């Protein structure tokens, strides 16, 4: 079995973490604004199918698209690069949460990472 620390050294871990956070931000925006995925697609100038792919996690984002999606829902994508050994959480008994402040997140501009 792979440890959490080993998992956090893989590109897939960080990709999934950021992808999950983007999904959470888009879902929150859709609910807050009371709009449909179709309306969000129209706002972004993309197809409903594209938004469905994003919401289902079946999409590999380019950096530019990540920025476009984030800005469309009023969020600034903030990415912090730090040494891997500082970013890895060593508590192996609890499951990952999106609340980990060590993870790269799509966040409000005023968020400060520690």
C-alpha positions as CSV (number, residue, x, y, z in Angstrom):
1,X,0.0,0.0,0.0
2,X,1.3,3.5,-0.9
3,X,1.6,6.0,1.9
4,X,0.1,9.4,1.8
5,X,3.6,10.9,1.6
6,X,4.5,8.8,-1.4
7,X,1.2,9.6,-3.0
8,X,1.8,13.4,-2.6
9,X,5.0,13.0,-4.6
10,X,3.1,12.1,-7.7
11,X,1.8,14.5,-10.4
12,X,-1.6,12.7,-10.3
13,X,-2.1,13.6,-6.7
14,X,-1.6,17.3,-7.3
15,X,-3.6,17.2,-10.5
16,X,-6.6,15.6,-8.8
17,X,-6.4,18.0,-5.8
18,X,-6.5,21.0,-8.1
19,X,-9.2,19.4,-10.3
20,X,-11.3,18.7,-7.2
21,X,-11.0,22.2,-6.0
22,X,-11.9,23.7,-9.3
23,X,-15.0,21.5,-9.4
24,X,-15.9,22.7,-5.9
25,X,-15.5,26.3,-6.9
26,X,-17.6,25.9,-10.0
27,X,-20.4,24.0,-8.1
28,X,-20.4,26.6,-5.4
29,X,-20.7,29.4,-8.0
30,X,-23.6,27.6,-9.9
31,X,-25.5,27.1,-6.6
32,X,-24.8,30.7,-5.3
33,X,-25.9,32.3,-8.6
34,X,-28.8,29.8,-9.0
35,X,-27.8,29.1,-12.6
36,X,-27.6,26.0,-14.7
37,X,-24.6,24.4,-16.3
38,X,-26.0,25.7,-19.6
39,X,-26.0,29.3,-18.3
40,X,-22.5,28.9,-17.1
41,X,-21.5,27.6,-20.5
42,X,-23.1,30.6,-22.2
43,X,-21.3,32.9,-19.8
44,X,-18.0,31.3,-20.7
45,X,-18.7,31.0,-24.4
46,X,-18.3,27.2,-24.4
47,X,-20.6,24.3,-24.9
48,X,-22.8,22.7,-22.2
49,X,-20.9,19.5,-23.0
50,X,-17.6,21.2,-22.1
51,X,-19.0,22.2,-18.7
52,X,-20.4,18.7,-18.2
53,X,-16.9,17.3,-18.9
54,X,-15.4,19.8,-16.4
55,X,-18.0,19.0,-13.7
56,X,-17.5,15.2,-14.2
57,X,-13.8,15.4,-13.9
58,X,-13.3,14.1,-17.5
59,X,-11.1,17.0,-18.6
60,X,-7.4,17.7,-18.5
61,X,-7.2,21.5,-18.0
62,X,-4.6,23.7,-19.6
63,X,-3.3,26.4,-17.3
64,X,-5.0,29.0,-19.4
65,X,-8.4,27.2,-19.1
66,X,-7.9,26.9,-15.4
67,X,-7.4,30.7,-15.2
68,X,-10.4,31.4,-17.4
69,X,-12.7,29.1,-15.4
70,X,-11.5,30.6,-12.1
71,X,-12.0,34.2,-13.3
72,X,-15.4,33.4,-14.7
73,X,-16.7,32.5,-11.2
74,X,-15.0,35.5,-9.6
75,X,-12.0,33.7,-8.2
76,X,-8.3,34.2,-8.6
77,X,-6.2,31.1,-9.1
78,X,-3.4,31.3,-6.6
79,X,-0.6,28.9,-6.9
80,X,2.3,28.7,-4.5
81,X,5.5,26.7,-5.3
82,X,7.3,25.4,-2.3
83,X,9.7,22.6,-1.6
84,X,8.0,19.2,-1.8
85,X,9.1,18.2,1.6
86,X,7.3,21.2,3.1
87,X,4.1,20.5,1.1
88,X,3.8,16.9,2.1
89,X,1.6,16.3,5.1
90,X,2.9,13.4,7.2
91,X,-0.3,12.6,9.1
92,X,-1.1,9.2,7.5
93,X,-4.1,8.3,9.6
94,X,-6.6,10.8,8.2
95,X,-7.9,11.0,4.7
96,X,-7.2,14.0,2.5
97,X,-9.4,17.0,2.7
98,X,-9.6,20.1,0.6
99,X,-9.0,22.0,3.7
100,X,-5.2,21.2,3.7
101,X,-3.6,24.6,3.5
102,X,-0.5,23.0,2.0
103,X,-2.3,22.2,-1.2
104,X,-2.4,24.4,-4.3
105,X,-5.9,25.8,-4.5
106,X,-8.2,27.9,-6.5
107,X,-8.9,30.6,-3.9
108,X,-10.2,34.0,-3.2
109,X,-7.6,36.7,-3.8
110,X,-7.4,37.6,-0.2
111,X,-6.5,34.1,1.0
112,X,-3.1,33.8,2.5
113,X,-1.3,30.5,2.4
114,X,1.0,29.5,5.2
